[in-house]
Amino acid sequence: MKFPLQDGVFQEKDKLLVILKKILLVPLLVAGGAAIVYFLYLAANAYAGTEVKFFYPRIFCDFTQVAYFSINKDAYLLEGGSSYSALSLWLLAPFALIFKKDLDGIDYVSGSVNWGEPNMQIMASYRFWIAFLLYQAICFVSIYFLAKRLVGKKQEGRSVFLIFICSAPVVYAVLRGNMIMTSLIFVLIFLNWYQDKKFWKRETAVLALAVAGVLKLYPLFFCAFLLHDKKWLATLRMAGYFVTLYLLPLCVYNGGISVYFANLLGFAGSVNRLTYLNNISLASVFYKIIYYPAKLFHLTPPAWVDKVCMALGVLFLLVIAMAAVVTDDRLKREILSLCAVALVPPVSYFYVMIFTLIPCMGYLAVYERHGIKENKKFFLCCLLLFFYPLYAANLFMIISSIILIILAAVTVYKIFKGGEFGSYMLQLRKKDRKEGVSE
């Protein structure tokens, strides 16, 4: 079967970027146009005093939820209390203050079926839109400049950024109003500066990785970059920054550390979370393979099944962590970091796929070194992961899980088959001998 595009596209990076931009931009423009028309329709009805029910009342719900909790001292004690770190609340507090008047006028439980009603009340305020658009603008501008610096080429950086903002994970993250954009910003700061010659930049990078971990936990896997370079002290400092920034700010809120962790474990450990179609974690994939067939026969899997699925996630983490640390190939490390970020946490929603930006930039940096066959696979992966119409229904989000599982398995196999583990251990022994002689 012949591939529908000419081979020239898979030999020249610029041609591929043009094709990807066109494919991703068209459906986004159509959807964006429809959304604008719909919002105008809502505004017209609101002005006329006609009550119209919004088709998706939980839109931007993560943003409004964190904003609501950020200005409330009882953030962790309220019914359905926050499971976000205190630093996350602090970062969003300045934006929450912009529409504090609207937040003070509502009262909701985040898990309630009626939660969408106060959410719609907030969205009716112009103050909310100022805060939300300002937050998104700061995030996108920051990502643009950091990604462009990492790519190193101005035009290519622009193309990569345009593809990024048109991708399905980014659209989903914006629709949810999730703070994961902020976490990505700090990871990009880390990748830009962790090998810099200047100490203050390297230390800023280490601090940035700690902040990214405090905001979302799973970006801590990018610590594999420090461990590969044998930067043991930098890794310890990062751990120190992380613990300090994670725990101390919790003391500002009533309930403190104990209540926060109770909320967090309740959120991450719930069996129901593993059944959600938009949960793309490895544990969720395995659990759904058992849960949904059993549901057809009106059966419920025993309690130990979810524990086994979670244990498989931990085992998966250990294997890819080892592979990511020992490999000398930066692209492989970026791929495994993405796989860990998306697949390892028991609750991992589709918006975490915005971290695909990092291995995509890594692959494009060496695009011409790869053969046509490999570049075709890269193009196909981009379409399957980024093409928004595929993810209009939650059912198709499992596509991203399957792709990442295959990518992780193939990458780990190549690393161990290539003898990179033995090579890394040999380097460690040589280093230990040198240190022993010098002493």
N, C-alpha and C positions, 0 to 999 in steps of 0.2 A: 504493500500500500504506500503510495507516494504522499509525502507531507505536503499540505496545501500551500505552503510558502516556499519561495525560492531559497536555494542554499546560501545565496549572498547575504540574506538576513542573518544567517547563523555563522557568518564569518566576520561581519562588521558590526560592532557594538552599536554604533549610532543608528543603523537601520533597524535593529531590534528595538531600541528604545522608542523610536518613532512609531513602530507598529503597536507596541504595548500601550503607549499613550493614547493612540486613537481607539484601540479596543476598549480600554478602561474608561475613557472620558465620555464616550457617547452615551452609554446607559446611565452614567451619573448625571449628565446634563438633562436627560429625559426625566429621570427621577426627581432631580432638583427643580426642574420647571413645574412638574406636577405638584411638588410640595409647596412651592411659592403660590400657585393658584389656590391650593387647598387652604393655606394660611390666610390668604386674602378673603376667601369665602368665610372662614371662621371670624375674621375681624369684622367683616361686613355684617354678619349676623349678630355679633356681640354689640356692635354699634346700634343696630336696629332693635336690640333688646330681645332677640330670639334665642332661645336656649338650644344649643346644638351640642350633641355628645361627640367628643373627640374620639377618633377611631383607635388611638394608641395613647391612653392617658398617662402611661408611665414613661413617656419620652423625656430624656434628660434627667431621669429619676436619680441616678447616682450623684449627679452634681447637686441637686436640690437636697438630697438626703444628707450628704456630707456637710453642706452649707448649714442646714438646720441644726445638726449636732455640733458644729464647730463653735457656735455662739451660745451653747447651752452647757452649763457647768455639770449638769446631770446626764451628759451625753451617753454614758455607759450604764446608767441606772434606769433610764426610761424603758418602758415596755418595748421590746424589739430594739434594744439599745445598740449603739454603734459597735461594729467590729473593726473599724478603721483605726490605725495607730493615731496617737495624739498629734504626732508631727504632721500627718495628713490633714487633720482638722485645723492645725495652726496655719498650714500653707493656704488653705481655702478660706480661712477666716476673713482676710481683707476683702475678698470678693463677696462673701456673705454679708459683710457690713453694708455693702452697696444696696442690697435689698432686704436689710434687717427688718424694716417696717412690715414687709410682706411676710417674712418668716415668723415674726411675732404674732401675726394674726391667724396662724394655722396651728393645728395640733393633729399629728398623725402617728400611727404605728407602722413602721416600714414594711412589716410583713402582712398587713391587713389587706383584705380584698378591696376595701374602699380607699386604699392609699392614693389612688389616682385622682380623687376629687380635690384634695388640698393641693396636689401637684399642679392641677389645672388652674387653681386660684393663683398660685405663684406665677405661672406662665402668663397670666393675663396682665401682669405688671411690666411696665417698660423698664423698671429698675432691674428686674431679673435679666432681661435681654442685654442690658448694658454690662452686667456682671459676667454673664455667660459668654457673650461674644468677646469681651476683653480677655477672659481666661483663655479661650480657644485661640485668639490672635497671638497672645504671648507664647503659647505652646507651639503653634505652627511656625512662627518666626524663629523661635529658638531651635527647633528641629531642623529648619531649613539651613541656617548658618552652620550648625554643628555637623549636619550630614554633608554639606558642601565642603567643609574643611576636611572631613574624613575621606571623602572621595578624592579631593585634591585638584579636580578639574571643574571650572566654573560652569560650563555648559552641561557637562554630564551630571553635575550636582543638581542643577535645575530640573533636568529630565527625570532623575531618580526621585526627586522630591514631588514632582507632579504625579508620577506613577504612584507614589506612596499615598498622597492625599486622595487619589481616586480609588484606592484599593478597598475591598470589602471590610477588612478588619478596622480600618480607620473610620469608615462610614459608620460602622456599628459602634465603635468607641464614642464617636461624637453623638450619635443618637442616644446612647446611654448616659453621656456626659461624664464618662468615667475618668478618674484621675490617673489612669495608666500612662497618659501622655507625659505627665510630669516625671514619672519614673523612667520613661524612655529617654527624656532629656538628660537626666543625671547619668544614665548608662553611657550615652553618647559623649558626655563630658569625660567620663572615665576612659573610654576608648581613645579619645583624642589626645589625652595627656599622660596616661599611665607610664609611657616610655619616654617622656620628654626629658631633655638634659637638665632642665631647671628643677630644683628640688620643690619649690613652692607649687609648681604645676603638677608634679607627680603626687604631692601630698593632697592637693585639691582633688585630683582624680580619685585617690583612695577615699577621701571624705565623700565625694560624689557617689561612689559605689555604695558606701554605707547608707547614705540618704535614700538612694534608689531601693535598697533592701528594706529600709524602715517603711517606706511608702507602700511597697507591694510584696516584700519578702523574697519572691522567686528570682529577681534579678541578682541576688547574691551569688547565683551560679556563675556569673561572669568573673568571680574570684578565681576561676580556673586559669585566667590569663596571668594573674599574679603568681599562682602556684607553678605554672609551667616555666615562668622566668625565674623560679626559685627565689622570689622576693618574700621570704618568710617573715621578716620584720614588718614589711608593708601590710602583709596579710593579717598579722596580729594587731597592728594599729587599726586596720579597717574593722576588725572584730570589736575592738575597743570602742571605736566611734559608733558602731552599730548598736551595741548594748546600751551605751550612754544615751544616744538619741532615741532609742526605742522605749526605754523604761522611764527615764527621768521626766519627760513631758507628761507622762500619764498621771503623775502626782498632782498636776494642776486641776484635774477633773475629779469630781466626787466618785467614790468607788475605787478609783485608782487601778493598780496593776491587777489585782485578783479578779475584779469584775470584768475588766477588759478581756483577760484571757478566757474567762468563762463564756463571754460573748463570742470570741474568736473560735473557740473549740466547738461551740454550739453551731456556728455557721459552717465550719469546715468539716465537722464530723457527722453532720446529718445524712442519713441514708438517702433521704429524698433528693438531696443535691446531686447524687450520682445518677439519678434517673433523668435529669433534665437534658433535653435534646441539645441545648446550646452549651453544655458542659463537655469540653473536648479532652479532658484529662485521660490518662491511660487507665486509671482506676475506674473512671466512669464508662469508658469504652468496654472494658471487660465486664463490668457490672450490668450494663445494658444488654450485652450479648446473652446474659442469663435471665435478666429481669423481664424483658419484653416477650420472649417466647413463653416464659412461665405465666405471664399475665394473660396470654391467650387462653390458657387453661384454668384461669382464675386461681393461680397459685402464687405464693409469695416466697422468694428465696430465703433460706435460713439466715440468721444474723451473722454467722461466720463468713458468709460469702463476701460481704463488703469488707471485712477485715483482711481476707485473702487478697482481694483486689487492691487494697491500700498497701499491703505488704509487697505485692508485685511492683507497685509504683516506687517503693523504697529501693527494691533490688535493681530496678531499671536505673534509678538515680545513681547508685553506686557504680554500676557498669559504665554508664556514659561519663560520669565524673572522672573515673580513672582514665578513660580513653581521651577525654578532653585535655587533661593535664599532661599526658605523656606525648601527645602528637606535636610535631614541629610545624604542621600545616595550620596556619591561622584560619583558613576557610573552614576546615574540618572542625576546629574549636568553636567557630561562630555557629556552625550548623548544630552542633551538639548542645551549645548554650541555648539556642532557640528551642530545641526539642525538650530540654530540661525545663525551661520557663513555661512552656505550654502543656507538657504532658505529666510532669511530676506532681504538682499540687493537686489534691483531691478535688478541689473546686477551681476550674480553670475555664473561664468563658472565652468566647471567640475573639474578643478584643485583644487578648494577649498576643495574637498573631501580628500585631503591629511591630513586634520585635523581629519579624521577617526582614525588615529593612536592613538589618545589620549583615546577615549572610548574603543578601542580595547585592549590597554594595561590595562585599568581599568577592563575590563571584564575578561581578562586572569588572573589577580591577584586574582580573586575569582572564577575561573573556576570550581574547584572541589566542590564548595558549591552549584552550580546550578544542577538541574536535567538534565537527558539525553535529555528530550524534549526541554528544553531551550537552551542547548548546540547545538542541531541540528539546531535550529533557528539561533543561532549565526554563525554557519558554513555556512548556506545558505546565510545569509546576507553578509558574507565575500566574497563568490563566486560572488554574484550578484553585489557587489560594486567594487570588485578588479579584476575580470577576464577580462583581456584586450580584447580578441576577441569580447566580448559583445559590446564594445564601439568603434569598428572599424568604425562604422557609427554613426553620431551625433544623429540619431533618437533614439537610445537606451539609451541615457544619461538621458532620463526622468525616467528610472528605478530607478536611485539614488534619484530623487525627490520624487517618490512615496514611496520608502522605508523610507526616512527621515520623510515624512509627517505622515506615520503610526507610526513610532517610537516616534515622538513627541507627537502624540495624545494619544498613549498608556501610555507613561511615565507620561504625565500631569494627565491623568485619575487616575493612580495609586497613584500619590502624593496627590491629593485632596481627593481621596477615603480613603486613609490611615490616613487622618486627620493631615497631616504634616503642612498644612497652619495654622490651629488653634494652633498647638503645638508651632510653631515658634512665633506667635503673643503673646502667653502666656508667652514665655521666655522673649520677649521684655518688657512686662508689669512688670514682676518680676524684670528685670534689672532696669527699671525706678524707681520702688518703692525703691529698695536698694539705688540707687543714691540719691533719695529724702530724705531718712532717714539719709544717711551719711552727707548730706548738713545741 
